[in-house]
Amino acid sequence: MNTPAATRFSEKLVAAGFLLVGGFQPDSTDHVPEIGGGSAPKTLLIIGSTGPSLWPVFKAAPEAQDGQPDPMDRYTRRVLSKLAADFAFELLFPFDGPPYHPFQKWALKCGGFSQSPFGLLTHTTYGPWAGLRAAFLSADELDTSTGEGTPGPCLTCQEKPCLTACPVNAIQLDTGYDVPHCLEYLRSTPYAGCWTGCQARRACPVGKDHGPNATTGRFHVQSFVGLA
């Protein structure tokens, strides 16, 4: 995407707090919906964010001030819908459904991601902090140049500190992430350090500069528990 239009797209994306985390040319095995006119899209771009990139912009947006549910999802929908229309993309969101689109599968195909022991994807640059926010679909074959198929960091991580950082052992290598156990602990322990961000994620040695501050972490944990 090394064109003037691509540069404008990237600038607008970054100004809104988002980033392009990867892309690929989909085939029938990727289960990507058809676009206008019933044709198969030729390019899929995954749009993500990290705490430092999105939070300052989001906090100044009206959705963050109006007291209504799902403020970040509503901000994401409003801003990225406008951007998609401006650049003739069609748009999919991970929070629309059911049925839900396989965003994790798509991100893995982009390259640079691996599945972490606690279920989230971890990126070679952004660590476990790259939230998957949307997918842009194009009728044109775009040069994504994102290293499709390259492995993420979890595959070579020997220490796996995420497995021992959880205070209630809600993450196990053989059974994965015990969500009910995690939620029970959070609801019964209002002053736990986990309320400023998952301790397993914070223990990951990759992408620490992209992690959230305490305020951002609390917002996301409150959303997870159902308080925001």
C-alpha positions as a printed NumPy array, in Angstrom:
array([[  0.   ,   0.   ,   0.   ],
       [  2.794,   2.41 ,  -0.908],
       [  0.712,   5.013,  -2.73 ],
       [ -0.457,   8.554,  -1.887],
       [ -3.913,   7.164,  -1.091],
       [ -2.356,   4.589,   1.21 ],
       [ -0.395,   7.305,   2.98 ],
       [ -3.557,   9.35 ,   3.549],
       [ -5.362,   6.241,   4.79 ],
       [ -2.559,   5.459,   7.239],
       [ -2.454,   9.026,   8.529],
       [ -6.202,   9.11 ,   9.166],
       [ -6.076,   5.693,  10.804],
       [ -3.305,   6.737,  13.179],
       [ -4.987,  10.064,  13.96 ],
       [ -8.087,   8.132,  15.074],
       [ -5.996,   5.935,  17.398],
       [ -5.827,   2.799,  15.251],
       [ -3.143,   0.93 ,  13.322],
       [ -2.865,  -1.542,  10.472],
       [ -1.679,  -4.82 ,  11.989],
       [ -1.7  ,  -6.921,   8.826],
       [ -3.433,  -8.034,   5.692],
       [ -3.683, -10.8  ,   3.13 ],
       [ -5.419, -11.908,  -0.056],
       [ -8.227, -14.188,   1.18 ],
       [ -9.342, -17.454,  -0.369],
       [-12.416, -19.637,   0.172],
       [-10.935, -21.286,   3.286],
       [-10.836, -17.966,   5.147],
       [-14.633, -17.584,   5.306],
       [-14.566, -13.898,   4.409],
       [-18.018, -12.576,   3.387],
       [-18.701, -11.379,  -0.114],
       [-18.71 ,  -7.674,  -0.77 ],
       [-21.059,  -5.481,  -2.786],
       [-22.406,  -7.127,  -5.894],
       [-21.694, -10.612,  -4.574],
       [-17.992, -10.708,  -5.411],
       [-15.191, -12.091,  -3.269],
       [-12.899,  -9.465,  -1.725],
       [ -9.337,  -9.494,  -3.016],
       [ -7.736,  -7.988,   0.093],
       [ -8.498,  -8.095,   3.814],
       [ -6.828,  -5.615,   6.166],
       [ -6.901,  -6.107,   9.935],
       [ -7.208,  -2.89 ,  11.924],
       [ -6.062,  -2.922,  15.535],
       [ -5.082,  -0.67 ,  18.404],
       [ -2.949,  -0.58 ,  21.519],
       [ -3.54 ,   1.259,  24.765],
       [ -1.16 ,   4.151,  24.06 ],
       [ -2.474,   4.582,  20.519],
       [ -6.232,   4.513,  21.098],
       [ -6.874,   5.652,  24.655],
       [ -5.95 ,   9.367,  24.395],
       [ -8.063,   9.821,  21.253],
       [-10.986,   7.793,  22.572],
       [-11.119,   9.723,  25.879],
       [-11.726,  12.96 ,  23.963],
       [-14.549,  11.436,  21.888],
       [-18.254,  11.969,  22.702],
       [-18.796,   8.226,  23.182],
       [-16.446,   8.292,  26.176],
       [-18.501,  11.046,  27.834],
       [-22.141,  10.116,  27.201],
       [-22.556,   7.377,  29.807],
       [-24.064,   4.932,  27.312],
       [-23.03 ,   1.25 ,  27.041],
       [-20.12 ,   0.02 ,  24.912],
       [-18.454,   3.376,  24.372],
       [-15.299,   2.041,  22.716],
       [-17.2  ,  -0.189,  20.313],
       [-19.43 ,   2.744,  19.366],
       [-16.427,   5.014,  18.836],
       [-14.754,   2.336,  16.733],
       [-17.852,   1.872,  14.589],
       [-18.379,   5.59 ,  14.   ],
       [-14.801,   6.463,  13.102],
       [-13.901,   3.401,  11.057],
       [-17.203,   3.424,   9.164],
       [-16.394,   6.942,   7.964],
       [-12.857,   5.919,   7.018],
       [-14.066,   2.839,   5.152],
       [-16.565,   4.93 ,   3.171],
       [-13.914,   7.522,   2.323],
       [-11.577,   4.881,   0.877],
       [-14.159,   2.518,  -0.69 ],
       [-13.643,  -0.351,   1.748],
       [-16.332,  -2.589,   3.191],
       [-16.145,  -3.131,   6.906],
       [-16.514,  -5.937,   9.451],
       [-16.327,  -5.75 ,  13.243],
       [-15.448,  -8.502,  15.742],
       [-18.246,  -7.394,  18.077],
       [-21.023,  -7.835,  15.496],
       [-22.794, -11.165,  15.766],
       [-23.683, -13.897,  16.151],
       [-22.422, -15.263,  13.916],
       [-19.014, -13.782,  14.692],
       [-16.228, -13.489,  12.161],
       [-12.981, -15.458,  12.754],
       [-10.795, -12.449,  13.514],
       [ -8.144, -14.45 ,  15.349],
       [ -7.779, -16.82 ,  12.415],
       [ -7.469, -13.865,  10.054],
       [ -4.852, -12.195,  12.265],
       [ -2.805, -15.394,  12.401],
       [ -2.823, -15.532,   8.612],
       [ -1.5  , -11.961,   8.477],
       [  1.685, -13.108,  10.182],
       [  3.477, -11.898,  13.287],
       [  0.845, -13.304,  15.66 ],
       [  0.823, -16.452,  17.769],
       [ -1.734, -17.951,  20.14 ],
       [ -0.788, -17.293,  23.755],
       [ -1.388, -19.782,  26.599],
       [ -4.211, -17.534,  27.839],
       [ -6.059, -17.49 ,  24.527],
       [ -5.278, -13.993,  23.294],
       [ -3.019, -13.443,  20.326],
       [  0.478, -12.08 ,  20.909],
       [  2.248, -10.004,  18.274],
       [  5.98 ,  -9.731,  17.619],
       [  5.851,  -5.945,  18.048],
       [  2.776,  -5.222,  20.15 ],
       [  2.89 ,  -8.268,  22.418],
       [ -0.515,  -9.195,  23.903],
       [ -1.77 ,  -5.606,  23.575],
       [ -2.911,  -5.467,  19.949],
       [ -6.708,  -5.337,  20.111],
       [ -8.405,  -6.456,  16.908],
       [-10.919,  -3.723,  16.069],
       [-12.1  ,  -4.206,  12.473],
       [-11.42 ,  -5.695,   9.06 ],
       [-11.473,  -3.644,   5.875],
       [-12.37 ,  -5.526,   2.69 ],
       [-11.27 ,  -4.3  ,  -0.725],
       [-12.312,  -5.251,  -4.229],
       [ -8.731,  -4.504,  -5.314],
       [ -5.643,  -6.607,  -4.73 ],
       [ -3.506,  -4.414,  -2.49 ],
       [  0.124,  -4.922,  -1.559],
       [ -0.134,  -5.681,   2.147],
       [  3.582,  -6.463,   2.703],
       [  3.035,  -7.593,   6.281],
       [  4.893, -10.877,   6.403],
       [  1.974, -13.228,   5.854],
       [  2.553, -16.547,   7.582],
       [  5.484, -15.484,   9.801],
       [  5.23 , -16.928,  13.328],
       [  4.556, -14.931,  16.471],
       [  6.617, -14.843,  19.672],
       [  4.824, -17.456,  21.802],
       [  6.141, -20.326,  19.693],
       [  9.716, -19.673,  20.808],
       [  9.072, -18.356,  24.322],
       [ 10.713, -20.721,  26.802],
       [ 10.003, -19.026,  30.155],
       [  6.264, -18.391,  29.598],
       [  5.908, -15.964,  32.548],
       [  2.21 , -15.503,  31.715],
       [  1.542, -18.956,  33.19 ],
       [  2.77 , -18.023,  36.669],
       [  1.723, -14.368,  36.91 ],
       [ -2.   , -14.943,  37.479],
       [ -2.688, -14.727,  41.272],
       [ -5.393, -17.401,  41.122],
       [ -3.814, -19.725,  38.535],
       [ -6.616, -19.116,  36.046],
       [ -4.245, -19.862,  33.161],
       [ -2.871, -23.339,  32.548],
       [ -0.908, -24.595,  29.565],
       [ -3.017, -27.748,  29.221],
       [ -6.475, -26.269,  29.872],
       [ -6.06 , -22.63 ,  28.782],
       [ -7.848, -19.69 ,  30.379],
       [-10.46 , -20.375,  33.076],
       [-12.701, -17.349,  32.5  ],
       [-15.274, -18.097,  35.26 ],
       [-12.483, -18.461,  37.841],
       [-10.96 , -15.161,  36.73 ],
       [-14.302, -13.355,  36.907],
       [-15.072, -14.795,  40.327],
       [-11.751, -13.5  ,  41.665],
       [-12.223, -10.025,  40.18 ],
       [-15.751,  -9.662,  41.553],
       [-14.725, -10.81 ,  45.025],
       [-11.454,  -8.858,  45.204],
       [-12.116,  -5.231,  44.226],
       [ -8.603,  -4.059,  45.145],
       [ -6.678,  -6.746,  43.271],
       [ -3.86 ,  -5.578,  41.056],
       [ -5.661,  -7.301,  38.185],
       [ -8.127,  -4.406,  38.101],
       [ -5.478,  -2.244,  36.432],
       [ -4.824,  -4.872,  33.756],
       [ -4.428,  -8.633,  33.466],
       [ -1.261,  -9.657,  35.298],
       [ -0.598, -12.504,  32.88 ],
       [ -0.603, -10.087,  29.973],
       [  1.596,  -7.632,  31.864],
       [  4.112, -10.427,  32.521],
       [  4.667, -10.988,  28.796],
       [  8.158,  -9.715,  27.883],
       [  7.052,  -8.663,  24.377],
       [  5.579,  -5.262,  23.501],
       [  5.667,  -3.751,  26.995],
       [  5.734,  -0.212,  25.608],
       [  2.327,  -0.845,  24.033],
       [  0.591,  -1.915,  27.229],
       [ -2.092,   0.19 ,  28.933],
       [ -1.613,   2.512,  31.878],
       [ -3.591,   1.811,  35.052],
       [ -6.588,   3.923,  33.968],
       [ -6.826,   2.257,  30.569],
       [ -6.371,  -1.169,  32.118],
       [ -9.167,  -0.546,  34.616],
       [-11.54 ,   0.531,  31.842],
       [-10.963,  -2.704,  29.922],
       [-11.249,  -4.892,  33.031],
       [-14.494,  -3.157,  33.969],
       [-15.781,  -3.85 ,  30.45 ],
       [-14.757,  -7.494,  30.814],
       [-16.567,  -7.817,  34.152],
       [-19.606,  -5.982,  32.792],
       [-19.302,  -2.699,  34.663],
       [-18.599,  -0.431,  31.692]])
